[in-house]
């Protein structure tokens, strides 16, 4: 299965959430490939704590591969290459976790038929080798999204399942932007249809993920004044209504990630050590990542809409 991760705006937590979902799914005994298609800012290496590729690789990454400069892109085993002690060493019962970084000197580029062909070939290989391939795309209506839409249309004809996660923060601007990215002019549905997708089938393969969500009923907010809590609840109700009107409501939501202090300060994988030993991250955040990770391949979470 191929999962494309996209957002309309930067700062949604798309990459760090996708990285944590990949990590949690690997801990659930699945083999995972993570492709950094954020061509303008290939920094997935920093999320996986691999210093030598924290801003891409100099040894033939995805940019070089797509432009035909190398026959195959660099790939790194996170369990052996991560510089972080809690990630180093593959845990018992875990699957593989492999990062395909972009190039450190790379950037956005125009789409060519050869790039699409190379993308199709690469995704066919990862789909055969791994249980789930997560492709982290650049934000917005990017060249990376164009390549992914065209390649995924071909993959569907080859019998490969492709799904889309659209990330947005729980704010008015981000809800409207996420809706526009999917349903608006030149959005995913329009662009996908132009590239050979069935509009209905593509729409059925899209789910939304809310990030940095503040629960107004959380005990963590016990220190707030009553008026502040009431205002937060009013804001939350307004956002729920806005999300329904813009067709990004709960029926189309795959998961919701709460606001977490660790993710506010540092984009990183949250390990069990961070939750139970160091107690710097919230268990509810890990539960959210685990739920999304399980739902990636749960047909029941994608059917019936």
Phi and psi in degrees as GROMACS dihedral restraints (atoms count N, CA, C in turn):
[ dihedral_restraints ]
;  ai    aj    ak    al  type     phi  dphi    fc
    3     4     5     6     1  -108.4    20    10
    4     5     6     7     1   131.0    20    10
    6     7     8     9     1  -121.2    20    10
    7     8     9    10     1   118.5    20    10
    9    10    11    12     1   -95.0    20    10
   10    11    12    13     1   128.4    20    10
   12    13    14    15     1  -108.1    20    10
   13    14    15    16     1   126.1    20    10
   15    16    17    18     1  -145.9    20    10
   16    17    18    19     1   157.7    20    10
   18    19    20    21     1  -149.4    20    10
   19    20    21    22     1   156.9    20    10
   21    22    23    24     1   -84.4    20    10
   22    23    24    25     1   -29.2    20    10
   24    25    26    27     1  -120.9    20    10
   25    26    27    28     1   154.9    20    10
   27    28    29    30     1   -74.2    20    10
   28    29    30    31     1   164.8    20    10
   30    31    32    33     1    78.2    20    10
   31    32    33    34     1    15.7    20    10
   33    34    35    36     1   -83.7    20    10
   34    35    36    37     1   -13.7    20    10
   36    37    38    39     1    83.3    20    10
   37    38    39    40     1    19.1    20    10
   39    40    41    42     1   -59.1    20    10
   40    41    42    43     1   -51.5    20    10
   42    43    44    45     1   -69.1    20    10
   43    44    45    46     1   -45.4    20    10
   45    46    47    48     1   -69.0    20    10
   46    47    48    49     1   -34.4    20    10
   48    49    50    51     1   -69.8    20    10
   49    50    51    52     1   -44.4    20    10
   51    52    53    54     1   -61.3    20    10
   52    53    54    55     1   -40.2    20    10
   54    55    56    57     1   -62.5    20    10
   55    56    57    58     1   -42.8    20    10
   57    58    59    60     1   -68.6    20    10
   58    59    60    61     1   -35.7    20    10
   60    61    62    63     1   -65.5    20    10
   61    62    63    64     1   -42.5    20    10
   63    64    65    66     1   -60.5    20    10
   64    65    66    67     1   -44.5    20    10
   66    67    68    69     1   -61.1    20    10
   67    68    69    70     1   -47.3    20    10
   69    70    71    72     1   -67.2    20    10
   70    71    72    73     1   -35.6    20    10
   72    73    74    75     1   -69.6    20    10
   73    74    75    76     1   -35.2    20    10
   75    76    77    78     1   -64.1    20    10
   76    77    78    79     1   -39.1    20    10
   78    79    80    81     1   -65.8    20    10
   79    80    81    82     1   -20.7    20    10
   81    82    83    84     1   -87.4    20    10
   82    83    84    85     1    17.7    20    10
   84    85    86    87     1    74.7    20    10
   85    86    87    88     1    33.3    20    10
   87    88    89    90     1  -112.5    20    10
   88    89    90    91     1   146.1    20    10
   90    91    92    93     1   -85.2    20    10
   91    92    93    94     1   125.1    20    10
   93    94    95    96     1  -123.7    20    10
   94    95    96    97     1   132.6    20    10
   96    97    98    99     1  -110.0    20    10
   97    98    99   100     1   136.0    20    10
   99   100   101   102     1  -121.5    20    10
  100   101   102   103     1   114.6    20    10
  102   103   104   105     1  -105.0    20    10
  103   104   105   106     1   123.4    20    10
  105   106   107   108     1   -89.5    20    10
  106   107   108   109     1    89.9    20    10
  108   109   110   111     1   -96.1    20    10
  109   110   111   112     1    19.6    20    10
  111   112   113   114     1   -84.0    20    10
  112   113   114   115     1    78.7    20    10
  114   115   116   117     1   -61.3    20    10
  115   116   117   118     1   -35.1    20    10
  117   118   119   120     1   -75.3    20    10
  118   119   120   121     1   -21.8    20    10
  120   121   122   123     1  -149.1    20    10
  121   122   123   124     1    74.6    20    10
  123   124   125   126     1   -79.1    20    10
  124   125   126   127     1    82.3    20    10
  126   127   128   129     1  -117.1    20    10
  127   128   129   130     1    21.0    20    10
  129   130   131   132     1   -61.3    20    10
  130   131   132   133     1   -28.6    20    10
  132   133   134   135     1   -58.3    20    10
  133   134   135   136     1   -32.4    20    10
  135   136   137   138     1   -68.3    20    10
  136   137   138   139     1   -36.9    20    10
  138   139   140   141     1   -65.7    20    10
  139   140   141   142     1   -37.6    20    10
  141   142   143   144     1   -87.8    20    10
  142   143   144   145     1     6.3    20    10
  144   145   146   147     1    55.7    20    10
  145   146   147   148     1    51.5    20    10
  147   148   149   150     1  -116.2    20    10
  148   149   150   151     1    93.4    20    10
  150   151   152   153     1   -55.1    20    10
  151   152   153   154     1   -37.3    20    10
  153   154   155   156     1   -68.6    20    10
  154   155   156   157     1   -13.7    20    10
  156   157   158   159     1  -129.4    20    10
  157   158   159   160     1    28.3    20    10
  159   160   161   162     1   -65.4    20    10
  160   161   162   163     1   -20.7    20    10
  162   163   164   165     1  -131.1    20    10
  163   164   165   166     1    46.7    20    10
  165   166   167   168     1    92.6    20    10
  166   167   168   169     1   175.5    20    10
  168   169   170   171     1  -111.4    20    10
  169   170   171   172     1   156.8    20    10
  171   172   173   174     1  -104.8    20    10
  172   173   174   175     1     9.9    20    10
  174   175   176   177     1  -116.6    20    10
  175   176   177   178     1    45.4    20    10
  177   178   179   180     1    79.0    20    10
  178   179   180   181     1    69.3    20    10
  180   181   182   183     1   -87.2    20    10
  181   182   183   184     1  -159.1    20    10
  183   184   185   186     1   -66.7    20    10
  184   185   186   187     1   -34.0    20    10
  186   187   188   189     1   -59.4    20    10
  187   188   189   190     1   -50.3    20    10
  189   190   191   192     1   -61.2    20    10
  190   191   192   193     1   -39.4    20    10
  192   193   194   195     1   -64.9    20    10
  193   194   195   196     1   -48.5    20    10
  195   196   197   198     1   -65.7    20    10
  196   197   198   199     1   -28.5    20    10
  198   199   200   201     1   -90.9    20    10
  199   200   201   202     1     8.6    20    10
  201   202   203   204     1    77.0    20    10
  202   203   204   205     1    17.6    20    10
  204   205   206   207     1   -86.4    20    10
  205   206   207   208     1   -21.5    20    10
  207   208   209   210     1  -134.3    20    10
  208   209   210   211     1   152.9    20    10
  210   211   212   213     1   -75.3    20    10
  211   212   213   214     1   -29.8    20    10
  213   214   215   216     1  -148.7    20    10
  214   215   216   217     1   145.6    20    10
  216   217   218   219     1   -80.5    20    10
  217   218   219   220     1   157.7    20    10
  219   220   221   222     1   -60.6    20    10
  220   221   222   223     1   139.4    20    10
  222   223   224   225     1  -136.7    20    10
  223   224   225   226     1   142.1    20    10
  225   226   227   228     1  -126.4    20    10
  226   227   228   229     1   134.4    20    10
  228   229   230   231     1   -79.8    20    10
  229   230   231   232     1   114.9    20    10
  231   232   233   234     1   -62.0    20    10
  232   233   234   235     1   -39.4    20    10
  234   235   236   237     1   -62.4    20    10
  235   236   237   238     1   -30.1    20    10
  237   238   239   240     1  -101.2    20    10
  238   239   240   241     1   -22.0    20    10
  240   241   242   243     1   -99.5    20    10
  241   242   243   244     1   -18.5    20    10
  243   244   245   246     1   -64.4    20    10
  244   245   246   247     1   140.9    20    10
  246   247   248   249     1   -88.3    20    10
  247   248   249   250     1     0.1    20    10
  249   250   251   252     1   -98.0    20    10
  250   251   252   253     1   129.1    20    10
  252   253   254   255     1   -60.7    20    10
  253   254   255   256     1   -35.8    20    10
  255   256   257   258     1   -75.6    20    10
  256   257   258   259     1   -10.2    20    10
  258   259   260   261     1  -106.8    20    10
  259   260   261   262     1   -17.6    20    10
  261   262   263   264     1   -77.0    20    10
  262   263   264   265     1   126.3    20    10
  264   265   266   267     1    97.1    20    10
  265   266   267   268     1   124.4    20    10
  267   268   269   270     1   -71.7    20    10
  268   269   270   271     1   120.0    20    10
  270   271   272   273     1   -64.8    20    10
  271   272   273   274     1   153.2    20    10
  273   274   275   276     1   -59.2    20    10
  274   275   276   277     1   130.8    20    10
  276   277   278   279     1    84.6    20    10
  277   278   279   280     1    -3.6    20    10
  279   280   281   282     1   -86.3    20    10
  280   281   282   283     1   155.0    20    10
  282   283   284   285     1   -89.5    20    10
  283   284   285   286     1  -175.8    20    10
  285   286   287   288     1   -73.3    20    10
  286   287   288   289     1   151.2    20    10
  288   289   290   291     1  -137.5    20    10
  289   290   291   292     1   107.7    20    10
  291   292   293   294     1  -123.7    20    10
  292   293   294   295     1   131.7    20    10
  294   295   296   297     1  -104.7    20    10
  295   296   297   298     1   130.8    20    10
  297   298   299   300     1  -106.1    20    10
  298   299   300   301     1   101.6    20    10
  300   301   302   303     1   -81.2    20    10
  301   302   303   304     1   159.4    20    10
  303   304   305   306     1   -81.5    20    10
  304   305   306   307     1  -177.6    20    10
  306   307   308   309     1   -89.5    20    10
  307   308   309   310     1   141.8    20    10
  309   310   311   312     1   -65.3    20    10
  310   311   312   313     1   -26.9    20    10
  312   313   314   315     1  -101.3    20    10
  313   314   315   316     1    11.0    20    10
  315   316   317   318     1   -79.6    20    10
  316   317   318   319     1   171.6    20    10
  318   319   320   321     1  -162.2    20    10
  319   320   321   322     1  -176.3    20    10
  321   322   323   324     1   -67.4    20    10
  322   323   324   325     1   150.6    20    10
  324   325   326   327     1  -149.1    20    10
  325   326   327   328     1   159.1    20    10
  327   328   329   330     1   -67.4    20    10
  328   329   330   331     1   150.0    20    10
  330   331   332   333     1   -83.0    20    10
  331   332   333   334     1   136.2    20    10
  333   334   335   336     1  -125.0    20    10
  334   335   336   337     1   157.8    20    10
  336   337   338   339     1   -56.2    20    10
  337   338   339   340     1   -35.8    20    10
  339   340   341   342     1   -64.4    20    10
  340   341   342   343     1   -37.9    20    10
  342   343   344   345     1   -65.6    20    10
  343   344   345   346     1   -41.5    20    10
  345   346   347   348     1   -63.6    20    10
  346   347   348   349     1   -44.1    20    10
  348   349   350   351     1   -60.3    20    10
  349   350   351   352     1   -44.0    20    10
  351   352   353   354     1   -65.8    20    10
  352   353   354   355     1   -37.2    20    10
  354   355   356   357     1   -63.2    20    10
  355   356   357   358     1   -44.9    20    10
  357   358   359   360     1   -59.0    20    10
  358   359   360   361     1   -46.2    20    10
  360   361   362   363     1   -62.2    20    10
  361   362   363   364     1   -42.7    20    10
  363   364   365   366     1   -65.5    20    10
  364   365   366   367     1   -43.8    20    10
  366   367   368   369     1   -69.7    20    10
  367   368   369   370     1   -32.3    20    10
  369   370   371   372     1   -64.3    20    10
  370   371   372   373     1   -38.7    20    10
  372   373   374   375     1   -68.0    20    10
  373   374   375   376     1   -46.0    20    10
  375   376   377   378     1   -68.5    20    10
  376   377   378   379     1   -33.9    20    10
  378   379   380   381     1   -65.2    20    10
  379   380   381   382     1   -31.6    20    10
  381   382   383   384     1   -76.8    20    10
  382   383   384   385     1   -35.4    20    10
  384   385   386   387     1   -86.7    20    10
  385   386   387   388     1   -30.2    20    10
  387   388   389   390     1  -120.1    20    10
  388   389   390   391     1   156.9    20    10
  390   391   392   393     1   -72.4    20    10
  391   392   393   394     1   -41.9    20    10
  393   394   395   396     1  -137.0    20    10
  394   395   396   397     1   133.5    20    10
  396   397   398   399     1  -111.9    20    10
  397   398   399   400     1   122.8    20    10
  399   400   401   402     1  -105.7    20    10
  400   401   402   403     1   124.2    20    10
  402   403   404   405     1  -110.5    20    10
  403   404   405   406     1   109.5    20    10
  405   406   407   408     1   -86.9    20    10
  406   407   408   409     1   108.2    20    10
  408   409   410   411     1   -92.1    20    10
  409   410   411   412     1   157.1    20    10
  411   412   413   414     1   -60.4    20    10
  412   413   414   415     1   155.3    20    10
  414   415   416   417     1   -70.6    20    10
  415   416   417   418     1   147.0    20    10
  417   418   419   420     1    81.2    20    10
  418   419   420   421     1  -164.7    20    10
  420   421   422   423     1   -83.5    20    10
  421   422   423   424     1    75.1    20    10
  423   424   425   426     1   -99.6    20    10
  424   425   426   427     1   170.7    20    10
  426   427   428   429     1   -63.8    20    10
  427   428   429   430     1   -33.9    20    10
  429   430   431   432     1   -61.5    20    10
  430   431   432   433     1   -41.2    20    10
  432   433   434   435     1   -65.7    20    10
  433   434   435   436     1   -39.3    20    10
  435   436   437   438     1   -61.1    20    10
  436   437   438   439     1   -45.2    20    10
  438   439   440   441     1   -61.4    20    10
  439   440   441   442     1   -44.0    20    10
  441   442   443   444     1   -64.3    20    10
  442   443   444   445     1   -41.3    20    10
  444   445   446   447     1   -64.8    20    10
  445   446   447   448     1   -44.6    20    10
  447   448   449   450     1   -68.8    20    10
  448   449   450   451     1   -42.6    20    10
  450   451   452   453     1   -65.5    20    10
  451   452   453   454     1   -41.0    20    10
  453   454   455   456     1   -67.2    20    10
  454   455   456   457     1   -29.9    20    10
  456   457   458   459     1   -62.4    20    10
  457   458   459   460     1   -40.7    20    10
  459   460   461   462     1   -69.2    20    10
  460   461   462   463     1   -38.7    20    10
  462   463   464   465     1   -63.3    20    10
  463   464   465   466     1   -38.6    20    10
  465   466   467   468     1   -60.8    20    10
  466   467   468   469     1   -38.0    20    10
  468   469   470   471     1   -68.2    20    10
  469   470   471   472     1   -18.3    20    10
  471   472   473   474     1   -93.9    20    10
  472   473   474   475     1     3.5    20    10
  474   475   476   477     1    84.6    20    10
  475   476   477   478     1    13.8    20    10
  477   478   479   480     1   -90.8    20    10
  478   479   480   481     1   131.4    20    10
  480   481   482   483     1   -79.5    20    10
  481   482   483   484     1   129.6    20    10
  483   484   485   486     1  -127.1    20    10
  484   485   486   487     1   132.6    20    10
  486   487   488   489     1  -130.6    20    10
  487   488   489   490     1   159.4    20    10
  489   490   491   492     1  -126.0    20    10
  490   491   492   493     1   131.5    20    10
  492   493   494   495     1  -111.1    20    10
  493   494   495   496     1   123.4    20    10
  495   496   497   498     1  -107.7    20    10
  496   497   498   499     1   117.2    20    10
  498   499   500   501     1   -94.3    20    10
  499   500   501   502     1   143.7    20    10
  501   502   503   504     1  -154.7    20    10
  502   503   504   505     1   145.3    20    10
  504   505   506   507     1   -72.9    20    10
  505   506   507   508     1   162.6    20    10
  507   508   509   510     1   -89.7    20    10
  508   509   510   511     1    67.4    20    10
  510   511   512   513     1  -136.6    20    10
  511   512   513   514     1   164.0    20    10
  513   514   515   516     1   -60.4    20    10
  514   515   516   517     1   -49.2    20    10
  516   517   518   519     1   -60.2    20    10
  517   518   519   520     1   -42.5    20    10
  519   520   521   522     1   -72.4    20    10
  520   521   522   523     1   -35.1    20    10
  522   523   524   525     1   -62.9    20    10
  523   524   525   526     1   -47.0    20    10
  525   526   527   528     1   -63.9    20    10
  526   527   528   529     1   -40.8    20    10
  528   529   530   531     1   -66.0    20    10
  529   530   531   532     1   -41.4    20    10
  531   532   533   534     1   -64.1    20    10
  532   533   534   535     1   -41.4    20    10
  534   535   536   537     1   -63.1    20    10
  535   536   537   538     1   -43.0    20    10
  537   538   539   540     1   -64.4    20    10
  538   539   540   541     1   -37.7    20    10
  540   541   542   543     1   -60.3    20    10
  541   542   543   544     1   -34.5    20    10
  543   544   545   546     1   -90.1    20    10
  544   545   546   547     1   -52.2    20    10
  546   547   548   549     1  -100.0    20    10
  547   548   549   550     1   -14.7    20    10
  549   550   551   552     1   -77.1    20    10
  550   551   552   553     1   174.6    20    10
  552   553   554   555     1   -56.7    20    10
  553   554   555   556     1   132.5    20    10
  555   556   557   558     1    62.6    20    10
  556   557   558   559     1    19.6    20    10
  558   559   560   561     1   -77.8    20    10
  559   560   561   562     1  -171.6    20    10
  561   562   563   564     1   -58.9    20    10
  562   563   564   565     1   -40.8    20    10
  564   565   566   567     1   -69.1    20    10
  565   566   567   568     1   -44.4    20    10
  567   568   569   570     1   -63.5    20    10
  568   569   570   571     1   -50.0    20    10
  570   571   572   573     1   -66.5    20    10
  571   572   573   574     1   -36.3    20    10
  573   574   575   576     1   -66.5    20    10
  574   575   576   577     1   -41.2    20    10
  576   577   578   579     1   -63.1    20    10
  577   578   579   580     1   -38.4    20    10
  579   580   581   582     1   -64.0    20    10
  580   581   582   583     1   -23.3    20    10
  582   583   584   585     1  -104.4    20    10
  583   584   585   586     1    17.0    20    10
  585   586   587   588     1   100.8    20    10
  586   587   588   589     1     2.9    20    10
  588   589   590   591     1   -79.2    20    10
  589   590   591   592     1   147.9    20    10
  591   592   593   594     1   -73.7    20    10
  592   593   594   595     1   126.2    20    10
  594   595   596   597     1   -59.0    20    10
  595   596   597   598     1   -42.4    20    10
  597   598   599   600     1   -65.5    20    10
  598   599   600   601     1   -46.1    20    10
  600   601   602   603     1   -66.4    20    10
  601   602   603   604     1   -40.7    20    10
  603   604   605   606     1   -63.5    20    10
  604   605   606   607     1   -43.5    20    10
  606   607   608   609     1   -59.8    20    10
  607   608   609   610     1   -38.2    20    10
  609   610   611   612     1   -68.0    20    10
  610   611   612   613     1   -19.4    20    10
  612   613   614   615     1   -93.9    20    10
  613   614   615   616     1     7.6    20    10
  615   616   617   618     1  -109.9    20    10
  616   617   618   619     1   132.0    20    10
  618   619   620   621     1  -134.8    20    10
  619   620   621   622     1   156.9    20    10
  621   622   623   624     1  -107.3    20    10
  622   623   624   625     1   146.7    20    10
  624   625   626   627     1  -125.1    20    10
  625   626   627   628     1   121.0    20    10
  627   628   629   630     1   -88.2    20    10
  628   629   630   631     1   138.0    20    10
  630   631   632   633     1  -125.4    20    10
  631   632   633   634     1   158.2    20    10
  633   634   635   636     1    53.1    20    10
  634   635   636   637     1    45.7    20    10
  636   637   638   639     1   -86.8    20    10
  637   638   639   640     1   127.1    20    10
  639   640   641   642     1   -96.0    20    10
  640   641   642   643     1   121.3    20    10
  642   643   644   645     1   -87.3    20    10
  643   644   645   646     1   111.9    20    10
  645   646   647   648     1   -64.9    20    10
  646   647   648   649     1   -13.4    20    10
  648   649   650   651     1   -99.7    20    10
  649   650   651   652     1     7.1    20    10
  651   652   653   654     1   -69.9    20    10
  652   653   654   655     1   139.7    20    10
  654   655   656   657     1   -64.5    20    10
  655   656   657   658     1   -17.8    20    10
  657   658   659   660     1   -64.9    20    10
  658   659   660   661     1   -17.6    20    10
  660   661   662   663     1   -96.9    20    10
  661   662   663   664     1    15.6    20    10
  663   664   665   666     1   -61.3    20    10
  664   665   666   667     1   -24.2    20    10
  666   667   668   669     1   -80.4    20    10
  667   668   669   670     1    -6.8    20    10
  669   670   671   672     1   -78.4    20    10
  670   671   672   673     1   154.8    20    10
  672   673   674   675     1   -72.5    20    10
  673   674   675   676     1   157.1    20    10
  675   676   677   678     1   -57.9    20    10
  676   677   678   679     1   -39.0    20    10
  678   679   680   681     1   -65.4    20    10
  679   680   681   682     1   -35.7    20    10
  681   682   683   684     1   -67.8    20    10
  682   683   684   685     1   -41.9    20    10
  684   685   686   687     1   -64.3    20    10
  685   686   687   688     1   -42.5    20    10
  687   688   689   690     1   -61.9    20    10
  688   689   690   691     1   -39.5    20    10
  690   691   692   693     1   -65.8    20    10
  691   692   693   694     1   -42.0    20    10
  693   694   695   696     1   -61.1    20    10
  694   695   696   697     1   -41.3    20    10
  696   697   698   699     1   -65.1    20    10
  697   698   699   700     1   -37.9    20    10
  699   700   701   702     1   -65.5    20    10
  700   701   702   703     1   -42.7    20    10
  702   703   704   705     1   -62.3    20    10
  703   704   705   706     1   -42.8    20    10
  705   706   707   708     1   -62.7    20    10
  706   707   708   709     1   -42.2    20    10
  708   709   710   711     1   -63.6    20    10
  709   710   711   712     1   -39.9    20    10
  711   712   713   714     1   -64.1    20    10
  712   713   714   715     1   -39.7    20    10
  714   715   716   717     1   -67.9    20    10
  715   716   717   718     1   -37.7    20    10
  717   718   719   720     1   -61.1    20    10
  718   719   720   721     1   -43.7    20    10
  720   721   722   723     1   -65.3    20    10
  721   722   723   724     1   -42.5    20    10
  723   724   725   726     1   -62.5    20    10
  724   725   726   727     1   -42.4    20    10
  726   727   728   729     1   -62.4    20    10
  727   728   729   730     1   -41.1    20    10
  729   730   731   732     1   -62.7    20    10
  730   731   732   733     1   -45.0    20    10
  732   733   734   735     1   -64.0    20    10
  733   734   735   736     1   -31.3    20    10
  735   736   737   738     1   -97.1    20    10
  736   737   738   739     1    12.5    20    10
  738   739   740   741     1    61.5    20    10
  739   740   741   742     1    37.3    20    10
  741   742   743   744     1  -128.2    20    10
  742   743   744   745     1    31.0    20    10
  744   745   746   747     1   -77.3    20    10
  745   746   747   748     1  -170.4    20    10
  747   748   749   750     1   -62.6    20    10
  748   749   750   751     1   -30.9    20    10
  750   751   752   753     1   -62.7    20    10
  751   752   753   754     1   -27.0    20    10
  753   754   755   756     1  -108.1    20    10
  754   755   756   757     1    13.4    20    10
  756   757   758   759     1   -97.0    20    10
  757   758   759   760     1   126.6    20    10
  759   760   761   762     1   -84.7    20    10
  760   761   762   763     1   -30.6    20    10
  762   763   764   765     1  -169.8    20    10
  763   764   765   766     1   168.1    20    10
  765   766   767   768     1  -138.2    20    10
  766   767   768   769     1   126.5    20    10
  768   769   770   771     1  -107.6    20    10
  769   770   771   772     1   122.9    20    10
  771   772   773   774     1   -71.3    20    10
  772   773   774   775     1   158.5    20    10
  774   775   776   777     1   -62.6    20    10
  775   776   777   778     1   127.7    20    10
  777   778   779   780     1  -128.2    20    10
  778   779   780   781     1   135.6    20    10
  780   781   782   783     1   -60.2    20    10
  781   782   783   784     1   -36.2    20    10
  783   784   785   786     1   -64.5    20    10
  784   785   786   787     1   -45.0    20    10
  786   787   788   789     1   -72.6    20    10
  787   788   789   790     1   -22.1    20    10
  789   790   791   792     1   -67.6    20    10
  790   791   792   793     1   -36.8    20    10
  792   793   794   795     1   -97.8    20    10
  793   794   795   796     1   -27.3    20    10
  795   796   797   798     1  -152.1    20    10
  796   797   798   799     1   131.0    20    10
  798   799   800   801     1   -82.8    20    10
  799   800   801   802     1   103.2    20    10
  801   802   803   804     1  -150.1    20    10
  802   803   804   805     1   167.5    20    10
  804   805   806   807     1   -75.3    20    10
  805   806   807   808     1   137.4    20    10
  807   808   809   810     1   -96.1    20    10
  808   809   810   811     1   113.3    20    10
  810   811   812   813     1   -91.9    20    10
  811   812   813   814     1   167.9    20    10
  813   814   815   816     1   -63.4    20    10
  814   815   816   817     1   -29.7    20    10
  816   817   818   819     1   -61.2    20    10
  817   818   819   820     1   -39.9    20    10
  819   820   821   822     1   -63.6    20    10
  820   821   822   823     1   -31.5    20    10
  822   823   824   825     1   -86.4    20    10
  823   824   825   826     1   -51.7    20    10
  825   826   827   828     1   -95.4    20    10
  826   827   828   829     1   -32.6    20    10
  828   829   830   831     1   -94.0    20    10
  829   830   831   832     1   -56.2    20    10
  831   832   833   834     1   -80.7    20    10
  832   833   834   835     1   -24.8    20    10
  834   835   836   837     1    55.9    20    10
  835   836   837   838     1    44.1    20    10
  837   838   839   840     1  -104.3    20    10
  838   839   840   841     1   -14.7    20    10
  840   841   842   843     1  -121.8    20    10
  841   842   843   844     1   158.9    20    10
  843   844   845   846     1   -90.8    20    10
  844   845   846   847     1   141.0    20    10
  846   847   848   849     1   -64.2    20    10
  847   848   849   850     1   -31.7    20    10
  849   850   851   852     1   -61.9    20    10
  850   851   852   853     1   -30.9    20    10
  852   853   854   855     1   -68.0    20    10
  853   854   855   856     1   -44.2    20    10
  855   856   857   858     1   -62.7    20    10
  856   857   858   859     1   -41.5    20    10
  858   859   860   861     1   -60.4    20    10
  859   860   861   862     1   -38.0    20    10
  861   862   863   864     1   -65.3    20    10
  862   863   864   865     1   -43.8    20    10
  864   865   866   867     1   -63.0    20    10
  865   866   867   868     1   -42.2    20    10
  867   868   869   870     1   -64.6    20    10
  868   869   870   871     1   -39.1    20    10
  870   871   872   873     1   -65.6    20    10
  871   872   873   874     1   -44.4    20    10
  873   874   875   876     1   -63.4    20    10
  874   875   876   877     1   -42.2    20    10
  876   877   878   879     1   -58.7    20    10
  877   878   879   880     1   -41.8    20    10
  879   880   881   882     1   -69.0    20    10
  880   881   882   883     1   -37.4    20    10
  882   883   884   885     1   -73.9    20    10
  883   884   885   886     1   -15.4    20    10
  885   886   887   888     1   -54.0    20    10
  886   887   888   889     1   -38.9    20    10
  888   889   890   891     1  -112.9    20    10
  889   890   891   892     1    11.1    20    10
  891   892   893   894     1   -88.7    20    10
  892   893   894   895     1   103.5    20    10
  894   895   896   897     1   -57.0    20    10
  895   896   897   898     1   -30.4    20    10
  897   898   899   900     1   -63.8    20    10
  898   899   900   901     1   -25.4    20    10
  900   901   902   903     1   -80.5    20    10
  901   902   903   904     1    -7.9    20    10
  903   904   905   906     1  -119.8    20    10
  904   905   906   907     1    -5.7    20    10
  906   907   908   909     1   -99.9    20    10
  907   908   909   910     1   164.9    20    10
  909   910   911   912     1    80.5    20    10
  910   911   912   913     1    18.4    20    10
